[in-house]
Amino acid sequence: TRVCSSVRTTPGFCRLASHMSPTETVCYLTADLFYLEVVLLRGGRVEDVRVAHHGEAPVVRPCAYNIKFQEFSLKLDDLASFYIIPGDSDVKTKIYTCLRHLETDLFKISHLPRSLRESDLHVDLIMNGRIGNVQPGKEGTPMTIEYYISPLDVLIRLSNTGEVSVGQMALVTVGSSDASHRLQRASLISSPPQVDSFGFPVFQPLTESCSELLPATFLLKLQPPLPMLMSFIEKMGKITDGVIAEKPQQVEPLPQLLLNTSKTLSSKISWTDGVQFVVPLPASENHSYVFPGAVWGRESWKGALIHTVPFTHPGHVPALLDLLRHQSAINLLLASCFSNHSQLIDAGLLYDLRCEILPESDHCISVTFSLDDNNHLAVLQVTVVDSHQMSCRLLMPDFVDHKLDDYISRVLTRCMSIPITMRAIRRKVASQTTPPVPAADPESSAAMESDIIRAVHPSASVSHEAVEDESVVSPSGRYLMSVAAPVADNANTDAVANRSPCASLAVCLHWVTSGLPAELL
């Protein structure tokens, strides 16, 4: 009785009905879509916590009963919030059934054959998989999709330090809608799946026999929420045939959104016209980065913080994830130029490099800077071609070297940081415009790039000479086909042909604000 009374008054449990078993050994917590069994010991201690959706066998939640009661109530509150669905119990059950069929189709898509682009399967699943790295819903939790990971997160994961680092996630849930939408009541992908010439699954049409009009949509609940340009939000609406989230009430310049949501920057830092960010690099090198407010404050570069992405069909998800990756890439690219070392612009202060970041389009920026002589300005144009390729072009007076453009593109692709790339440009240009020195420089730009490769891909063995001559590697001809059970290593597989023009510029923010990893020093 004491436990049941506590349940009724604890935040997170108050939305659930509760009652004790006749023997008072089990406390039942019930909602429209799921229920929990809290198995009790004498004295009110908890032995087991079992959770299940109605009609399914309960599953023990590991360690759920070992955490504090208040913490568990918050977890339960999250669980309940995933299924805030309008209507009576019958409507809620229908919507939940639609969600389960959606999960089935997404999992089928994730296991279609695809070519591998990365030697690390885990990274390849996240960055190149059409559905990302999928974790099926279990123990009363929704399906999760890890759709983006930065090179720093990869490095942490492979460093064997014990630190856990995950990328950006999306929970597959449902949400209410003012309008009714046709949602699937059955799987839309045949077994075995049929694919088109591009490797995409062939979906059955949404007919009345396999779908139903319901006051809800499917949702990708982003964790963490993602700052997005308004142009990208509009693109999402085109993908979902006009199904979009509520129009943001407040929009801000993208740099301001990034500063507001950063976990590493001080909350006291503001983005204004008169502020420059000083980014420290190894060997006591310091860069200054300025974002002109008059340009970045234009309507075309304003955005909003997106928490959920609504959709109604499993075929929407691959293109939506590409857009999310693209926006994440742009965000992290810009964030690499931020730091906690900000100050008013002072022409009298000396820096190794002064840079001005300007927007050219929603997938292209330029970096204006001057080299050591300070007599000529140079411009680096960075175009995000897609999630696997960036095109860089260096514009300097009396200096044309297309091989250098390719070199810069490869450096940026590997380190995914503007400051590190600018450091490589300085050294590379200096080596080509000054007489060669007798001894080889151990920190040549080629050496630095190979170190970057080792940092992001520690298993790779790349010589400095190979880096100098290496061109952008074409996608691997290897293919992966999942033949094991779906739960085996989450080996989802995707075709890579005809992908949306989206980009992945994972920027290692900590590398440029707290010093680079030892591999790059």
Secondary structure, DSSP 8 states (H G I E B T S, - for coil): -HHHHHHHHSTTTTTSEEEE-TTSSEEEEE-SSEEEEEEE-GGG-EEEEEEEETTS--EE-TTGGGS-HHHHHHHHHHHHHTT---S-HHHHHHHHHHHHHHHHHHHHHHBS-EE---SSHHHHHHHH-TT-EEE---TT--EEEEEE--HHHHHHHHTTSS-----EEEEEEEEEEEEEEEEESS-SB-SS--B-TTS-B-B----TTTEEEEEEEEEEEEEEEEEEEHHHHHHHHHHTTT------S--EEHHHHHHHH-SSS-TT----TTEEEEEEETTTEEEEEE--HHHHTSGGGEEEEEEEEEESSGGGHHHHHHHHHHHHHHHHHHHTT--S-EEE--TTS--SEEEEEEEEETTEEEEEEE-TT-SSEEEEEEEEEETTEEEEEEEBTTB--HHHHHHHHHHHHHH--HHHHHHHHHHHHHHHHS---SS--TT-HHHHHHHHHHHH-TT----HHHHHH---------EE---S-TTSTT--B---TT--S-------HHHHHS---GGG-
